[in-house]
Amino acid sequence: MEQLALATKRGSVLTGVLFDAPQAKTSTVVIAITGIHGNFYSNPFYVNIGNTLSKAGIDFIYAQTADAFGEIPTLNVKTGKEEIIGSWNEDFHNTDEDIEAYLNYAYDKGYQNVILAGHSLGANKVIYYLARHHDDRIKHFIFLSPANLEHLTSVVTDEQKKAILDQRQRGQGDQKMPFELLGWIPGTANTDYQWVFDNILNNVHVEAEKDFSQVAAIKQSGAMVIGTYDRFTYGDPAGFLKNINDHMQTAKQNKLIYIEKTGHTYQQKEQQLANKLLKVLQSWGY
């Protein structure tokens, strides 16, 4: 394993881990973009995936984004100043450059086959990126438990919505709100505003008639994975994935994978998830 510290265009540094194959240099890498608080500690399945793929000759990058933790002390390489990034002040419009920090690393390393994966909000970020960047070097995608954001934000009260708008109107958008969004995310008014009112990552839905324009713009084929107990799908994880797939150009080529009797983070089924992903990658010829 190799620790990664990769600078974004804005100077913020993202940290990840490369699980590299023990044998000769491989031409294939899977880059897995994390979701909100989707770090090693909350999502231990990344270790199973990394170990399983690397042993099979496929490199794996656990790619933390800015919100992998609530707060991450770091040094901005452009300004030379200390900064704290995290879910508390994330700007979703930085999604492109966060993903590109890892893609540029992979391209510089000479990988010929890049599979771009993402878990939870990380999957939504990958959808956003692939919809806007048609890069032939990215061969396939893997979406792990895409986040149904409208379900998540349905718990935000009218009082909280008004408080977010009022604080921004007072010119205090970069200050923390007095409550935790969704009951567990301390955040600034600007970040909370994006979550509730202007979320560019709100790209997958349970309802067929919602906006799937980002999904429909993706050129690559790939795989979508979900646990059959995923609680963010109104009780129908299989229908959720099928609905997403129905809006894709590559629907007939895509693989839909269900991990039985586990939820959003694949607890107790981490190795089963890793094995299924390896099987999919091998079916693609990697």
Residue pairs with C-beta under 8 A, 6 or more apart in sequence:
1 17
1 18
1 19
1 20
1 50
2 17
2 18
2 20
3 15
3 16
3 17
4 14
4 15
4 16
4 17
4 18
4 61
4 105
5 13
5 14
5 15
6 13
6 14
6 15
6 16
6 101
6 102
6 104
6 105
7 13
7 14
7 77
7 78
7 101
8 14
8 94
8 97
8 98
8 100
8 101
9 97
9 100
10 76
10 78
10 94
10 97
11 76
11 77
11 78
11 79
12 66
12 74
12 76
12 83
12 85
12 94
13 74
13 75
13 76
13 77
14 63
14 64
14 65
14 66
14 98
14 101
14 102
15 64
15 72
16 61
16 62
16 63
16 64
16 102
17 40
17 50
17 61
17 62
18 59
18 60
18 61
19 50
19 51
19 53
19 54
19 59
19 60
19 61
19 62
20 26
20 54
20 59
21 54
21 55
21 56
21 57
21 58
21 59
22 54
22 55
23 57
25 110
26 57
26 58
26 59
26 111
27 110
27 111
27 112
27 113
28 57
28 58
28 59
28 111
28 112
28 113
28 114
28 115
28 281
28 286
29 58
29 59
29 60
29 61
29 106
29 109
29 111
29 113
29 114
29 115
30 49
30 53
30 58
30 59
30 60
30 61
30 115
30 117
30 142
30 277
30 281
31 61
31 63
31 102
31 103
31 106
31 114
31 115
31 116
31 117
32 46
32 49
32 60
32 61
32 62
32 63
32 117
32 118
32 119
32 122
32 142
32 144
33 63
33 65
33 98
33 99
33 102
33 116
33 117
33 118
33 119
33 122
33 123
33 125
33 126
34 43
34 62
34 63
34 64
34 65
34 67
34 68
34 118
34 119
34 122
35 65
35 67
35 118
35 119
35 120
35 121
35 122
35 123
35 124
35 147
36 67
36 68
36 87
36 90
36 120
36 121
36 185
37 67
37 68
37 69
37 70
37 87
38 68
38 119
38 120
38 121
38 122
39 64
39 68
39 69
40 46
40 47
40 62
42 265
43 119
43 265
44 270
45 265
45 266
45 270
45 273
45 274
46 62
47 270
48 270
48 271
48 273
48 274
49 60
49 273
49 274
49 277
50 60
50 62
51 274
52 271
52 274
52 275
52 277
52 278
53 59
53 60
53 274
53 277
53 278
53 281
54 60
56 278
56 281
56 282
58 278
58 281
58 286
59 111
61 102
61 105
61 106
63 99
63 102
65 95
65 98
65 99
65 122
65 125
66 72
66 85
66 86
66 87
66 90
66 94
66 98
67 86
67 87
67 90
67 121
68 86
69 86
69 87
70 86
70 87
70 88
70 185
70 186
71 84
71 85
71 86
71 88
72 84
72 85
72 86
73 82
73 83
73 84
74 82
74 83
74 84
74 85
75 81
75 82
75 83
76 82
76 83
87 185
87 186
87 187
87 191
88 176
88 185
88 186
88 187
88 188
88 191
89 174
89 187
89 188
89 190
89 191
90 187
90 191
90 194
91 190
91 191
91 194
92 194
92 199
92 200
92 201
93 200
95 125
95 128
95 129
95 200
95 201
96 128
96 129
96 132
96 133
98 125
99 116
99 125
99 126
99 129
103 114
103 116
103 135
103 137
103 138
106 114
107 114
107 137
112 137
113 139
113 286
114 137
114 138
114 139
115 138
115 139
115 140
115 141
115 142
115 222
115 281
115 286
116 126
116 129
116 130
116 138
116 140
116 141
116 142
117 123
117 126
117 141
117 142
117 143
117 144
118 124
118 125
118 126
118 127
118 142
118 143
118 144
119 144
119 145
120 144
120 145
120 146
120 147
120 264
120 265
121 147
121 149
121 201
122 144
123 143
123 144
123 145
123 146
123 147
123 204
124 146
124 147
124 149
124 201
124 202
124 203
124 204
125 201
126 141
126 143
127 143
127 146
127 201
127 203
127 204
127 214
127 215
127 218
128 200
128 201
128 203
128 214
130 138
130 141
130 217
130 218
130 219
130 220
131 203
131 213
131 214
131 215
131 217
131 218
132 217
134 219
138 220
139 220
139 284
140 220
140 221
140 222
140 223
140 284
141 218
141 220
141 221
141 222
141 223
142 222
142 223
142 224
142 225
142 277
142 280
143 222
143 223
143 224
143 225
143 244
144 225
144 226
144 273
145 225
145 226
145 227
145 230
145 232
145 264
145 265
145 266
146 204
146 224
146 226
146 240
146 244
147 201
147 204
147 232
148 204
148 205
148 206
148 232
148 233
148 234
148 240
149 195
149 199
149 201
149 202
150 202
150 205
151 206
151 232
151 233
151 234
152 182
152 232
153 182
153 195
153 196
153 199
155 182
155 183
156 181
156 182
156 195
156 196
160 177
160 179
160 181
161 196
161 197
163 177
163 178
163 179
164 177
164 189
164 192
164 193
164 196
164 197
165 193
165 197
167 173
167 175
167 177
167 189
168 189
168 190
168 193
172 189
173 188
173 189
173 190
173 193
174 188
174 189
174 190
175 188
175 189
176 186
176 187
176 188
177 186
177 187
177 188
177 189
177 192
180 186
180 187
181 187
181 191
181 192
181 195
181 196
182 195
185 195
187 195
194 200
202 211
203 211
203 212
203 213
203 214
203 215
204 212
204 215
204 240
204 244
205 211
205 212
205 243
206 233
206 234
206 236
206 239
206 240
206 243
207 243
208 243
208 246
212 244
212 247
215 244
215 247
215 248
216 247
216 248
216 249
218 248
218 249
218 250
219 249
219 250
220 250
221 250
221 253
221 254
222 250
222 254
222 255
223 254
223 255
223 256
223 257
223 277
223 280
224 241
224 244
224 245
224 254
224 255
224 256
224 257
225 257
225 258
225 259
225 273
225 276
225 277
226 233
226 237
226 238
226 240
226 241
226 257
226 258
226 259
227 237
227 258
227 259
227 260
227 261
227 262
227 263
227 264
227 266
227 269
228 237
228 238
228 258
228 259
228 260
228 261
228 262
229 237
229 261
229 262
229 263
230 237
230 240
230 263
230 264
231 263
231 264
232 264
233 239
233 240
234 240
237 258
238 256
238 258
241 256
241 258
242 256
245 251
245 254
245 256
248 254
255 280
255 283
257 276
257 280
259 266
259 269
259 272
259 273
259 276
260 269
261 269
262 268
262 269
266 272
266 273
